[in-house]
Amino acid sequence: MAASSDVATIKLQRYLNMPLVQRCKEIATLIDESSTTELQHVFSILIDSLFGITDNIGWGLHSITFKKCPHEYETLCNFLNPQGPVFSLCYKLLPDCYLKYNFPVSFLPIKVRSMLEEGVIPPFYLDKIRDDQGTRGVSALNMMQQQENVWVNWETVYVQLAHCYLYHFLPRDNSSVLPIISPYIRKTPQRKLVQSPESKRMQTPRLLRTSILSPGSPNSPSSVPQQQCLPEVWRSETVVQVFLDFWVEYVEDHQLNPRLSTSYSASIPRRHSIHSGEHIRLVRAFIKTLHEFANSATGDKSAMDELKRIILPSVQGKIYTFLRKAIHHWPLDSSFRLILEAWLSFIQPWRYFSGITFSKEGKAEEEERGKIHDAYRWMPFIAHNLLAYTAIFQQLLPRFMRTDLIAPKNALMLFRVTKVFSQPYLAKIICEIESHMDDVGLSRSRVSTNQWASTVRQQILELEGPTYQYVLMFSMATISQVVCLLSTVKQAHLTATSLIDALEKKRKNRPFLLALWEFIYGEDYSSDDISIEERRRVPVYLANAQQQLIEIFEIKVEDIPQVAIEADQEYHESILSTSFCHQSQMDSSLDTSRPGIFVPDQKDRQTCKYIEYMGDPELQPVRSNECAFLVKNLYKLCTYINVKYRYKITKMYHRSGFFGSISRQMLQSPTKVVKLPKRTQNGFSSGYEERIPARLSLRSLANYRLLVIISFGTFIAWFTNYGIFMFLGFVFILWFVYIIIRATLEPWTRSTTFRANTFSVN
């Protein structure tokens, strides 16, 4: 007779082959109704399947979104919720100290793997290491495969769950993490691997110092026993440590252990310098949650309150290093706003403080929340993170001088940076801290000033090293760079203004039909992807940024070199030529048989090349003259019909005789699409051609022009008392007569086409 654990395993294997929604339901029932003994083998199999560790498939956490699959999205989020079935399984198994689960070391972050390879054990992993008995090397942890980074998936199950875990395990309302359960703790055996210095006093994954976990310590804020503290904070600490290791560690390729690159590179792709947009957004959410968590401390001297007090000092150094290196490697494009927003979130903790009531009339709460209302409260944070303000700001100055500030997104980024630093108190606080950093000022300063100076020097030593030369934020060197940036901003302002004038002039002189087209469809073909309304905001952003820089650094207008600055005519002409291309594209937009886009020729900006879309015509992006809602739903309808009646449709299309001619007029002809090579873990896959059979397509019904004509005709029919259904019937008869005529002429048109093709080949 099979053991109970084997029965549960067999059931799980059967459930894993079910559709996702039913799979989650059955597994949740299994977890709820089974005992710890029955579930002991379920956990590892479930995790392997969930994250695709063995088959590289997984359950689609990185691909399922609410818009595409709302039912599956909700089901997965509930299944993996902190109080859902999977966590219930974890809590059931946790009290059994004899159960061990292996987490492959190859799935750990690169820096952690490098430290383990060198024989140094980080405190968090100290009591979780399992040695390979043959080599005495680390092979696994006793306890998810990292998916390939994506750029655009920001509404996936993975992202939603990450936010959910942050909010649940780092509560901002002074509530406890539920359910309250004690962690598994065991004594660490003697090891031959070298332990890091901090691990000598930390057996469990502690961000907290032992002073609050060990009674009788001189610095202990309370006499609460360790057994009472651990259930309250151990999961919060673990979540922070794991997210910190997996999201915020930044390791350059040249810093890796050479042995590490050879031992793991075959199985796991290496994380490169550029992170995905999804990753940066998660880092920003992590930073915002840390601020909200830390700012919710009440001073009640509990373990959770102590964790809130020390959480930021424990992680802020890694966050600074991550942001600084990510900014250094990020390309010069508009995606830079992602890392910029993460940085601005980190240096504005007051935005995530709910202790202030905004009662000023006429001002939005969001605007007031972004300001410093109590300079003394935030001075310690600014002093302990001074490099995040000054060093990164100085790092951004040359970058903005190389950036296309005429682009609305880039102009907005500069404006946001200057707006943050121009708010009340911030520049004065930075100036106050920096004023006592020199030795002369330090000798004459008070004790509190000594404290800030020593704090900043210690910060520089730990984060940048002893050879780093700190440049004051308000030194002449920095101000000279700001002056150069002001010249760049002024030139960009002139170019943006002249460009708007030229586009407005061109808009007034456009043909009547083009103006009517834009009026009906609400579109403005002023440039390749930027409307005139967006262009109008650029001079405003740049003018405000220029004024704010002058106020921040107290620069006198007469001190700015009065050089002759003119608009960039080359840039000006390139934008206008791109606008010309879009007009050409619009004129040919009625030709749906060749979907594509016009792009300027690199040799001659006044001419354009037409780049065709090579994929499935039904999956081409929604065009400007189409209704997205109808395109999506008509495609679903046609897909259902084409799949269900695939063979009948193919037979109808290739049928001879008059009935076959009619079918060919109503159906789309077979076509070949090109599948381009894709990047995989093993390199690039080979491209190939795929043949799509004859099919029904109703996409033409989503054309705005057709919809306007039908709506106008329906209104006329209703207004003249002919009846809407009579009008629609008349339209259908006209369409059917048109199909009959084309079917009748098909033999002649096909023979003409054949003769033309034969002549061209010869």
KEDOVEX-767214 format. One line per field, with one value per residue (C-alpha): x, y, z; residue in three letters. Coordinates in steps of 0.2 Angstrom, whole numbers, plus 5000, padded with zeros to 4 digits. Example, Ala and Ser with C-alpha at 12.3 -4.5 7.8 and 13.67 -1.06 7.14 Angstrom:
c1 c(5062_5068)
c2 c(4978_4995)
c3 c(5039_5036)
rest c(ALA_SER)
END
This chain:
c1 c(5000_5007_5012_5001_5015_5016_4997_4999_5013_5003_4989_5000_5008_4990_4985_5000_4994_4977_4973_4980_4964_4958_4976_4977_4960_4964_4982_4974_4962_4976_4986_4971_4966_4983_4994_5013_5018_5008_5014_5033_5037_5024_5033_5049_5039_5027_5041_5050_5035_5029_5046_5051_5067_5067_5058_5061_5043_5035_5017_5020_5023_5032_5020_5002_4994_4977_4973_4977_4971_4961_4955_4972_4980_4968_4969_4988_4989_4977_4987_5003_4997_5006_4990_4986_4989_5007_5012_5000_5010_5026_5019_5013_5031_5041_5039_5047_5065_5070_5063_5076_5074_5088_5089_5103_5117_5117_5101_5108_5114_5131_5139_5133_5139_5156_5157_5153_5165_5179_5174_5165_5148_5136_5126_5109_5115_5126_5114_5107_5123_5125_5142_5147_5154_5167_5174_5168_5161_5144_5132_5115_5105_5093_5077_5065_5073_5078_5068_5076_5074_5060_5058_5040_5030_5026_5008_5012_5009_5027_5026_5009_5016_5032_5021_5010_5024_5032_5016_5012_5029_5034_5017_5015_5000_5009_5000_5008_5013_5000_5000_5011_5023_5040_5054_5065_5082_5096_5114_5127_5139_5158_5162_5178_5172_5177_5163_5161_5165_5147_5142_5151_5137_5122_5116_5099_5096_5098_5097_5094_5109_5109_5106_5087_5087_5098_5092_5104_5113_5119_5111_5095_5080_5069_5070_5059_5066_5072_5058_5045_5054_5058_5040_5036_5051_5059_5049_5051_5070_5070_5060_5071_5087_5081_5075_5091_5102_5092_5087_5099_5116_5127_5142_5153_5159_5178_5174_5168_5178_5185_5181_5163_5161_5166_5157_5139_5139_5133_5117_5112_5113_5124_5115_5123_5125_5109_5094_5076_5062_5053_5068_5070_5052_5053_5068_5059_5044_5056_5064_5046_5041_5056_5053_5035_5040_5053_5043_5029_5039_5030_5044_5035_5052_5045_5056_5046_5048_5067_5068_5059_5072_5087_5081_5087_5104_5106_5102_5105_5123_5118_5104_5117_5129_5116_5109_5126_5132_5115_5116_5133_5129_5112_5110_5106_5088_5071_5071_5083_5068_5065_5082_5080_5063_5070_5084_5072_5061_5077_5082_5064_5059_5048_5036_5032_5028_5010_5012_5008_4991_4989_4976_4983_4969_4972_4987_4986_4991_5003_5012_5014_5019_5034_5041_5052_5041_5053_5072_5078_5069_5077_5094_5101_5095_5102_5119_5120_5116_5125_5133_5116_5112_5128_5139_5124_5119_5136_5136_5120_5127_5137_5124_5111_5123_5124_5105_5093_5084_5072_5063_5049_5053_5071_5066_5054_5068_5079_5064_5060_5078_5079_5062_5067_5083_5075_5062_5064_5077_5086_5100_5102_5104_5117_5126_5126_5133_5146_5152_5160_5169_5185_5198_5198_5179_5179_5191_5180_5163_5152_5149_5134_5144_5158_5145_5139_5157_5163_5147_5150_5168_5164_5151_5163_5176_5164_5155_5168_5185_5200_5206_5189_5190_5174_5169_5157_5140_5142_5160_5166_5170_5152_5145_5155_5147_5130_5134_5139_5123_5113_5121_5115_5098_5097_5101_5088_5075_5079_5078_5062_5054_5059_5053_5036_5034_5039_5027_5013_5016_5016_5000_4991_4997_4992_4979_4960_4958_4973_4965_4949_4957_4966_4949_4940_4953_4960_4978_4992_5006_5019_5033_5037_5030_5027_5012_5013_5005_5019_5032_5024_5028_5047_5051_5041_5051_5067_5063_5058_5074_5085_5077_5078_5096_5100_5091_5099_5117_5113_5120_5119_5113_5128_5140_5134_5145_5135_5140_5130_5118_5107_5094_5101_5095_5101_5090_5076_5077_5078_5061_5052_5058_5052_5035_5035_5037_5022_5012_5017_5013_4996_4992_4996_4988_4973_4984_4982_4989_5007_5007_5023_5030_5040_5057_5069_5083_5100_5108_5094_5083_5070_5066_5059_5060_5045_5048_5036_5029_5034_5024_5006_4995_4982_4994_5001_5000_4984_4985_4981_4965_4958_4948_4959_4943_4936_4953_4955_4938_4936_4952_4946_4930_4940_4952_4939_4930_4947_4952_4935_4932_4950_4949_4932_4938_4954_4943_4931_4945_4953_4937_4934_4920_4909_4906_4925_4927_4915_4924_4941_4934_4928_4943_4961_4973_4986_5002_5020_5027_5045_5049_5065_5079_5076_5088_5089_5100_5110_5112_5100_5088_5087_5074_5061_5046_5029_5014_4997_4982_4967_4957_4942_4947_4936_4949_4943_4927_4937_4943_4937_4933_4921_4913_4911_4902_4891_4887_4883_4872_4863_4859_4852_4842_4834_4832_4822_4812_4819_4824_4841_4839_4833_4849_4860_4851_4854_4873_4874_4866_4878_4893_4886_4884_4902_4908_4898_4905_4923_4920_4913_4928_4940_4945_4950_4959_4969_4974_4979_4990_4997_5002_5010_5020_5026_5032_5041_5050_5056)
c2 c(5000_5017_5029_5044_5056_5046_5048_5067_5067_5057_5068_5084_5076_5074_5091_5099_5093_5102_5120_5134_5139_5121_5117_5130_5126_5107_5110_5123_5109_5096_5108_5112_5094_5086_5084_5089_5071_5070_5086_5084_5080_5092_5108_5104_5097_5112_5125_5116_5117_5134_5143_5131_5125_5108_5111_5130_5133_5138_5145_5161_5173_5185_5184_5183_5200_5206_5213_5197_5184_5192_5175_5167_5183_5184_5165_5165_5181_5173_5156_5165_5178_5179_5172_5160_5141_5141_5151_5140_5125_5134_5137_5119_5113_5126_5118_5102_5105_5088_5094_5101_5108_5111_5128_5127_5139_5143_5152_5164_5182_5183_5192_5179_5165_5173_5175_5157_5152_5161_5153_5168_5165_5180_5180_5177_5160_5154_5141_5136_5130_5111_5105_5093_5079_5076_5093_5102_5115_5124_5114_5120_5129_5119_5127_5149_5150_5168_5172_5181_5200_5209_5227_5231_5218_5229_5222_5204_5192_5193_5212_5211_5198_5208_5223_5212_5204_5221_5228_5212_5209_5227_5234_5253_5253_5246_5230_5213_5201_5187_5173_5175_5160_5156_5153_5138_5141_5129_5130_5132_5118_5120_5124_5124_5139_5156_5166_5184_5195_5199_5181_5178_5186_5182_5164_5169_5181_5197_5214_5219_5220_5207_5220_5219_5201_5196_5201_5210_5219_5236_5244_5234_5246_5233_5217_5207_5190_5184_5171_5185_5196_5183_5179_5197_5202_5187_5186_5205_5204_5189_5198_5213_5203_5192_5207_5216_5202_5198_5216_5228_5219_5227_5217_5222_5208_5212_5210_5192_5177_5169_5152_5158_5163_5145_5135_5143_5152_5136_5135_5152_5168_5182_5198_5212_5230_5236_5230_5228_5241_5228_5226_5245_5247_5234_5242_5258_5250_5242_5259_5267_5253_5254_5273_5270_5256_5266_5282_5272_5270_5275_5273_5259_5250_5234_5223_5228_5247_5244_5236_5251_5262_5253_5246_5261_5263_5244_5245_5263_5259_5245_5256_5270_5259_5251_5268_5275_5261_5259_5277_5275_5261_5267_5272_5289_5287_5291_5274_5283_5290_5273_5273_5292_5290_5276_5289_5303_5291_5287_5304_5310_5300_5315_5310_5294_5301_5302_5311_5328_5335_5346_5360_5373_5379_5380_5367_5349_5337_5328_5344_5348_5330_5333_5347_5347_5354_5350_5352_5345_5329_5325_5332_5315_5305_5318_5318_5299_5298_5314_5305_5300_5319_5326_5313_5307_5325_5329_5312_5318_5335_5329_5316_5330_5340_5325_5322_5328_5340_5345_5328_5331_5316_5321_5339_5333_5323_5338_5348_5335_5334_5353_5354_5342_5351_5368_5364_5374_5368_5355_5365_5374_5357_5351_5367_5366_5349_5352_5368_5359_5345_5354_5352_5371_5372_5356_5362_5377_5368_5362_5343_5341_5348_5336_5322_5326_5328_5312_5303_5309_5305_5287_5286_5291_5278_5264_5267_5275_5270_5280_5287_5295_5314_5322_5337_5349_5352_5371_5372_5382_5366_5361_5378_5379_5363_5370_5385_5374_5365_5382_5386_5369_5372_5389_5382_5368_5381_5391_5376_5369_5386_5388_5371_5374_5390_5380_5366_5378_5387_5370_5365_5381_5378_5360_5355_5355_5336_5333_5346_5337_5320_5326_5334_5317_5306_5318_5315_5327_5322_5334_5322_5304_5300_5317_5328_5347_5348_5338_5349_5365_5359_5358_5376_5377_5363_5370_5388_5382_5370_5385_5396_5383_5379_5398_5398_5382_5388_5406_5410_5428_5431_5442_5428_5417_5419_5429_5418_5418_5404_5399_5386_5370_5371_5353_5346_5358_5351_5333_5334_5343_5330_5316_5326_5325_5306_5304_5314_5302_5288_5295_5298_5279_5273_5267_5254_5240_5226_5233_5237_5246_5263_5277_5281_5295_5290_5291_5299_5311_5316_5323_5306_5291_5272_5261_5247_5233_5223_5205_5196_5190_5204_5200_5203_5220_5234_5244_5258_5276_5274_5259_5256_5246_5239_5232_5226_5216_5208_5205_5196_5185_5181_5177_5166_5156_5153_5150_5137_5128_5128_5128_5113_5119_5137_5130_5118_5133_5144_5131_5125_5128_5135_5151_5146_5145_5162_5170_5162_5169_5186_5185_5176_5181_5172_5161_5170_5167_5177_5178_5173_5183_5175_5177_5178_5163_5157_5147_5162_5166_5155_5153_5162_5153_5156_5150_5148_5154_5146_5155_5163_5175_5192_5206_5219_5231_5233_5242_5256_5273_5279_5265_5267_5286_5282_5269_5280_5294_5284_5276_5294_5299_5283_5286_5305_5301_5287_5274_5263_5258_5240_5244_5255_5241_5228_5240_5241_5222_5220_5232_5223_5206_5213_5219_5202_5194_5206_5203_5184_5185_5194_5183_5171_5186_5196_5180_5177_5195_5193_5177_5185_5200_5189_5178_5193_5200_5184_5183)
c3 c(5000_4995_5009_5012_5006_4989_4987_4989_4977_4964_4966_4963_4948_4941_4945_4937_4920_4922_4915_4926_4935_4939_4944_4957_4964_4966_4973_4986_4991_4992_5003_5015_5017_5019_5034_5036_5033_5017_5010_5014_4995_4988_4991_4981_4966_4966_4967_4952_4942_4947_4942_4928_4937_4928_4912_4909_4906_4923_4926_4916_4930_4918_4904_4911_4913_4919_4901_4892_4904_4919_4926_4926_4933_4948_4951_4951_4962_4975_4974_4978_4990_5007_5015_5000_4998_4994_5010_5020_5014_5019_5036_5038_5034_5044_5061_5056_5058_5050_5033_5021_5003_4992_4983_4969_4972_4954_4956_4969_4964_4956_4971_4983_4973_4971_4990_4993_4979_4989_5005_5013_5020_5021_5037_5029_5021_5036_5043_5026_5017_5012_5007_4993_5003_4989_4986_5002_4991_4992_4981_4987_5001_5012_5010_4957_4942_4937_4921_4907_4909_4899_4895_4894_4905_4920_4924_4925_4940_4945_4947_4956_4968_4972_4977_4987_4997_5000_5007_5017_5025_5027_5035_5035_5047_5062_5060_5063_5049_5049_5053_5068_5068_5075_5063_5062_5071_5073_5079_5065_5065_5064_5046_5036_5025_5031_5039_5036_5052_5055_5055_5071_5080_5069_5067_5059_5045_5054_5048_5067_5078_5092_5105_5102_5101_5116_5133_5145_5131_5136_5121_5122_5120_5129_5139_5127_5125_5108_5107_5107_5095_5081_5077_5074_5063_5055_5039_5036_5038_5026_5013_5014_5013_4998_4988_4992_4986_4970_4965_4971_4971_4956_4951_4936_4925_4930_4948_4946_4953_4937_4944_4946_4928_4922_4934_4932_4916_4906_4916_4921_4910_4917_4922_4912_4916_4908_4918_4912_4914_4925_4936_4939_4943_4956_4963_4964_4972_4985_4989_4991_5002_5013_5015_5020_5032_5040_5042_5050_5066_5082_5095_5105_5107_5099_5088_5073_5077_5080_5063_5055_5064_5057_5040_5030_5037_5034_5015_5009_5005_4993_4985_4982_4974_4963_4957_4954_4943_4934_4929_4923_4911_4906_4887_4881_4878_4886_4895_4907_4916_4924_4934_4937_4945_4956_4962_4965_4976_4986_4989_4994_5009_5015_5000_5009_5026_5031_5048_5040_5037_5022_5025_5014_5002_4984_4984_4979_4993_4981_4978_4997_5000_4989_5000_5015_5030_5044_5039_5056_5054_5037_5040_5047_5032_5020_5029_5029_5011_5005_4991_4984_4982_4977_4968_4957_4953_4948_4938_4929_4923_4909_4904_4902_4892_4880_4880_4867_4878_4864_4866_4878_4889_4891_4895_4908_4916_4918_4925_4938_4944_4946_4954_4967_4972_4971_4984_5001_5013_5003_4995_5012_5021_5008_5009_5028_5029_5016_5024_5039_5029_5027_5041_5045_5047_5057_5070_5074_5073_5086_5092_5081_5066_5069_5069_5052_5045_5052_5046_5028_5028_5034_5021_5007_5014_5014_4997_4986_4994_5001_4985_4980_4979_4985_4975_4985_4978_4978_4973_4958_4949_4950_4947_4931_4925_4929_4919_4904_4906_4906_4889_4883_4890_4882_4865_4867_4872_4856_4845_4853_4851_4833_4829_4836_4826_4810_4814_4818_4801_4792_4801_4795_4777_4777_4764_4768_4767_4778_4791_4790_4792_4808_4814_4812_4819_4832_4827_4823_4812_4818_4820_4820_4837_4846_4844_4843_4861_4868_4859_4866_4884_4880_4881_4897_4905_4899_4905_4922_4923_4919_4932_4945_4942_4944_4960_4967_4964_4966_4949_4943_4926_4922_4927_4913_4898_4885_4870_4853_4855_4840_4836_4830_4811_4807_4821_4816_4798_4803_4813_4799_4787_4798_4799_4780_4780_4792_4780_4766_4777_4781_4762_4759_4775_4765_4757_4770_4759_4762_4781_4786_4790_4782_4789_4783_4772_4781_4765_4761_4775_4763_4756_4764_4763_4766_4778_4777_4791_4788_4801_4801_4794_4807_4821_4815_4827_4828_4814_4817_4806_4816_4832_4844_4853_4837_4830_4846_4847_4828_4828_4843_4833_4817_4826_4833_4816_4807_4820_4821_4802_4796_4784_4777_4774_4765_4754_4750_4745_4733_4726_4707_4699_4703_4721_4723_4715_4728_4742_4736_4736_4754_4762_4764_4753_4760_4763_4770_4785_4791_4808_4813_4824_4843_4857_4868_4882_4869_4857_4842_4835_4816_4806_4795_4785_4790_4778_4784_4776_4769_4783_4787_4791_4797_4802_4788_4798_4812_4800_4806_4789_4786_4803_4800_4783_4791_4805_4794_4783_4797_4804_4787_4785_4803_4799_4783_4790_4779_4794_4800_4796_4778_4776_4783_4771_4756_4761_4762_4745_4738_4745_4739_4721_4722_4727_4713_4700_4706_4706_4689_4683_4692_4678_4667_4681_4686_4668_4666_4682_4676_4659_4668_4679_4665_4655_4670_4673_4655)
rest c(MET_ALA_ALA_SER_SER_ASP_VAL_ALA_THR_ILE_LYS_LEU_GLN_ARG_TYR_LEU_ASN_MET_PRO_LEU_VAL_GLN_ARG_CYS_LYS_GLU_ILE_ALA_THR_LEU_ILE_ASP_GLU_SER_SER_THR_THR_GLU_LEU_GLN_HIS_VAL_PHE_SER_ILE_LEU_ILE_ASP_SER_LEU_PHE_GLY_ILE_THR_ASP_ASN_ILE_GLY_TRP_GLY_LEU_HIS_SER_ILE_THR_PHE_LYS_LYS_CYS_PRO_HIS_GLU_TYR_GLU_THR_LEU_CYS_ASN_PHE_LEU_ASN_PRO_GLN_GLY_PRO_VAL_PHE_SER_LEU_CYS_TYR_LYS_LEU_LEU_PRO_ASP_CYS_TYR_LEU_LYS_TYR_ASN_PHE_PRO_VAL_SER_PHE_LEU_PRO_ILE_LYS_VAL_ARG_SER_MET_LEU_GLU_GLU_GLY_VAL_ILE_PRO_PRO_PHE_TYR_LEU_ASP_LYS_ILE_ARG_ASP_ASP_GLN_GLY_THR_ARG_GLY_VAL_SER_ALA_LEU_ASN_MET_MET_GLN_GLN_GLN_GLU_ASN_VAL_TRP_VAL_ASN_TRP_GLU_THR_VAL_TYR_VAL_GLN_LEU_ALA_HIS_CYS_TYR_LEU_TYR_HIS_PHE_LEU_PRO_ARG_ASP_ASN_SER_SER_VAL_LEU_PRO_ILE_ILE_SER_PRO_TYR_ILE_ARG_LYS_THR_PRO_GLN_ARG_LYS_LEU_VAL_GLN_SER_PRO_GLU_SER_LYS_ARG_MET_GLN_THR_PRO_ARG_LEU_LEU_ARG_THR_SER_ILE_LEU_SER_PRO_GLY_SER_PRO_ASN_SER_PRO_SER_SER_VAL_PRO_GLN_GLN_GLN_CYS_LEU_PRO_GLU_VAL_TRP_ARG_SER_GLU_THR_VAL_VAL_GLN_VAL_PHE_LEU_ASP_PHE_TRP_VAL_GLU_TYR_VAL_GLU_ASP_HIS_GLN_LEU_ASN_PRO_ARG_LEU_SER_THR_SER_TYR_SER_ALA_SER_ILE_PRO_ARG_ARG_HIS_SER_ILE_HIS_SER_GLY_GLU_HIS_ILE_ARG_LEU_VAL_ARG_ALA_PHE_ILE_LYS_THR_LEU_HIS_GLU_PHE_ALA_ASN_SER_ALA_THR_GLY_ASP_LYS_SER_ALA_MET_ASP_GLU_LEU_LYS_ARG_ILE_ILE_LEU_PRO_SER_VAL_GLN_GLY_LYS_ILE_TYR_THR_PHE_LEU_ARG_LYS_ALA_ILE_HIS_HIS_TRP_PRO_LEU_ASP_SER_SER_PHE_ARG_LEU_ILE_LEU_GLU_ALA_TRP_LEU_SER_PHE_ILE_GLN_PRO_TRP_ARG_TYR_PHE_SER_GLY_ILE_THR_PHE_SER_LYS_GLU_GLY_LYS_ALA_GLU_GLU_GLU_GLU_ARG_GLY_LYS_ILE_HIS_ASP_ALA_TYR_ARG_TRP_MET_PRO_PHE_ILE_ALA_HIS_ASN_LEU_LEU_ALA_TYR_THR_ALA_ILE_PHE_GLN_GLN_LEU_LEU_PRO_ARG_PHE_MET_ARG_THR_ASP_LEU_ILE_ALA_PRO_LYS_ASN_ALA_LEU_MET_LEU_PHE_ARG_VAL_THR_LYS_VAL_PHE_SER_GLN_PRO_TYR_LEU_ALA_LYS_ILE_ILE_CYS_GLU_ILE_GLU_SER_HIS_MET_ASP_ASP_VAL_GLY_LEU_SER_ARG_SER_ARG_VAL_SER_THR_ASN_GLN_TRP_ALA_SER_THR_VAL_ARG_GLN_GLN_ILE_LEU_GLU_LEU_GLU_GLY_PRO_THR_TYR_GLN_TYR_VAL_LEU_MET_PHE_SER_MET_ALA_THR_ILE_SER_GLN_VAL_VAL_CYS_LEU_LEU_SER_THR_VAL_LYS_GLN_ALA_HIS_LEU_THR_ALA_THR_SER_LEU_ILE_ASP_ALA_LEU_GLU_LYS_LYS_ARG_LYS_ASN_ARG_PRO_PHE_LEU_LEU_ALA_LEU_TRP_GLU_PHE_ILE_TYR_GLY_GLU_ASP_TYR_SER_SER_ASP_ASP_ILE_SER_ILE_GLU_GLU_ARG_ARG_ARG_VAL_PRO_VAL_TYR_LEU_ALA_ASN_ALA_GLN_GLN_GLN_LEU_ILE_GLU_ILE_PHE_GLU_ILE_LYS_VAL_GLU_ASP_ILE_PRO_GLN_VAL_ALA_ILE_GLU_ALA_ASP_GLN_GLU_TYR_HIS_GLU_SER_ILE_LEU_SER_THR_SER_PHE_CYS_HIS_GLN_SER_GLN_MET_ASP_SER_SER_LEU_ASP_THR_SER_ARG_PRO_GLY_ILE_PHE_VAL_PRO_ASP_GLN_LYS_ASP_ARG_GLN_THR_CYS_LYS_TYR_ILE_GLU_TYR_MET_GLY_ASP_PRO_GLU_LEU_GLN_PRO_VAL_ARG_SER_ASN_GLU_CYS_ALA_PHE_LEU_VAL_LYS_ASN_LEU_TYR_LYS_LEU_CYS_THR_TYR_ILE_ASN_VAL_LYS_TYR_ARG_TYR_LYS_ILE_THR_LYS_MET_TYR_HIS_ARG_SER_GLY_PHE_PHE_GLY_SER_ILE_SER_ARG_GLN_MET_LEU_GLN_SER_PRO_THR_LYS_VAL_VAL_LYS_LEU_PRO_LYS_ARG_THR_GLN_ASN_GLY_PHE_SER_SER_GLY_TYR_GLU_GLU_ARG_ILE_PRO_ALA_ARG_LEU_SER_LEU_ARG_SER_LEU_ALA_ASN_TYR_ARG_LEU_LEU_VAL_ILE_ILE_SER_PHE_GLY_THR_PHE_ILE_ALA_TRP_PHE_THR_ASN_TYR_GLY_ILE_PHE_MET_PHE_LEU_GLY_PHE_VAL_PHE_ILE_LEU_TRP_PHE_VAL_TYR_ILE_ILE_ILE_ARG_ALA_THR_LEU_GLU_PRO_TRP_THR_ARG_SER_THR_THR_PHE_ARG_ALA_ASN_THR_PHE_SER_VAL_ASN)
END
